[in-house]
Amino acid sequence: MWMTPKRSKMEVDEAGVFRPEWTERYLMEKPPEGDGALCLVCRRLIVATRERDVRRHYEAEHEYYERYVGEGERAALVERLRQGDVPAPAVTSEERAARAGLGISRLLALRGRCWGEGNFVYQCMEALLREVLPEHVGVLQGIDLSPAITRRRTLSIGRNLRNQLWTRARDFKAYSLALDDQAFVAYENYLLVFIRGVTPELEVQEDLLTLINLTYHFSVGALMSAILDALQTAGLSLQRMVGLTTTHTLRMIGENSGLVSYMREKAVSPNCWNVIHYSGFLHLELLSSYDVDINQIINTISEWLVLIKTRGIRRPEFQALIAQSESEHSERINGRCLNNWLRRGRILKRIFSLRKHLEAFLASVGATTVHFSDKQWLCDFGFLVDIMEHLRGLSKQLRVSKVFAAAAFDHICTFEVKLNSFQRHMEEKNLVDFPALGEVVDELKQQNEEDEKIFDPDRYQMVICRLQKEFERHFKDLRFIKKDLELFANPFNFKPEHAPISVRVELTKLQADTNLWNEYRVKDLGQFYAGLSAESYPIIKGVACKVASLFDSNQICEKAFSYLTRNQHTLSQPLSDEHLQALLRVATTEMEPGWEDLVRERN
């Protein structure tokens, strides 16, 4: 067998000299230019030409090729490698078992299953093979799916995905953060920090940066320190941060003591863009007014649903409601999750359509039905269903990713125009935009023909007015960069005289280029700006990276929220912060784990 000779400690290196025998022994050749040794397998350059460095690389990365030891095999292997034909390493049975165990651990994490279910999966596979392929039952012997091993593998996958993110983050030209402290259902004390980065080639990467336990980072200063540590570990400086998307809690947007103001103060530097902040983007269903007592309505309906689940499940009129609720959220109804479900709007609308059956059911079980005789409460219920439906439609539009912030801001502006229309129609008592409220008003008019004032339009005008102010406040920073957004979205239709002075020369030159115009028509924005020359259009390319790095959707936050909602029973079990972060990273990322690295790490 071909054996790599081991050197004695006393052997002296010939530093800087490439030895011809290394070509067959270590699969190295002298590079065409410069010093060092070039690996024929992975084409990596070993700068320090000492035998111990060359040997270390070969033994660590390519020891598989030690099996080529026959007469002439080594020379033939070198020739194949020089021609670019790299023989694929044979996968051993141990490596196959390791990959299978890692894949199953990832699937368990994606489905939010607990570690102990690995043994159940093993039993299922064993029962299947015994009946279908009894001669292959032995392949399961090398697969360990015990809870401890499954937990360890999940952590390894999480670390591998995190390391991939750190590697890519070093190439980010610009990035933005999304801070979500309202996603958790079973947990209340965590902050999710997502990052969206853009490379010079306009490749967009969205991922979970870190998870922060608010129990140990209660103060804004501690939160700030934890976020800065995560950025520093990923190799990112604040000078490259463009945007900050948050929820609208006081912890985030407090005027003097919120995290956003702290981040902006920290990010101030001569070379730094002004940090663009917009809140309310992540959980639009929470943008509402206290003029309609939303919490009181939501809590009341939550109690009714729990009662239906315990005492009315066999009633046919409620079976579809329960089935729809549980299938939509992939979780059984319980008191912990209902508030979050109902705020999404769809189930609330379904309950509104069943209110007559619900009143009869409550009366039959001896529960109070006083709300169904309260005109104000019924009107508030109908109005809440309508306004949540409108917000749900906007949230659905903002869930579409890879459209860039310019398109997302267009949806916001369009919704603000709709709010103005709602305001006018409500003043005229025209309920065309509020079908549920209109249905309640028609019913009340039939029951109380002599009552002229069924509902108070001023009450709901105040709600719409406050919602308008909320949108204006939460998205005002996007208005400051409206020209940048328009320039990014329509560079050939943007008038140069309306552009900043620094970009007018480049914009005029761009609009005069027929070839670029043809590319703009046939490519999407990302592809167009990726192909734009950074030497000829450095300022426009910089604007493109800046705008592309802004969060254009709440999709990744919705992924995390859905995962937590579906799997709250499993996630309510005691978990370390590292395990919880690994599970959320696996559930929200679009990257594939590096299986080869994970198997090599195991070895």
Order of alpha helices (4+ residues) and beta strands (2+ residues): alpha-beta-beta-beta-alpha-alpha-alpha-alpha-alpha-beta-beta-beta-alpha-beta-alpha-alpha-beta-alpha-alpha-alpha-alpha-alpha-alpha-alpha-alpha-alpha-alpha-alpha-alpha-alpha-alpha-alpha-alpha-alpha-alpha-alpha
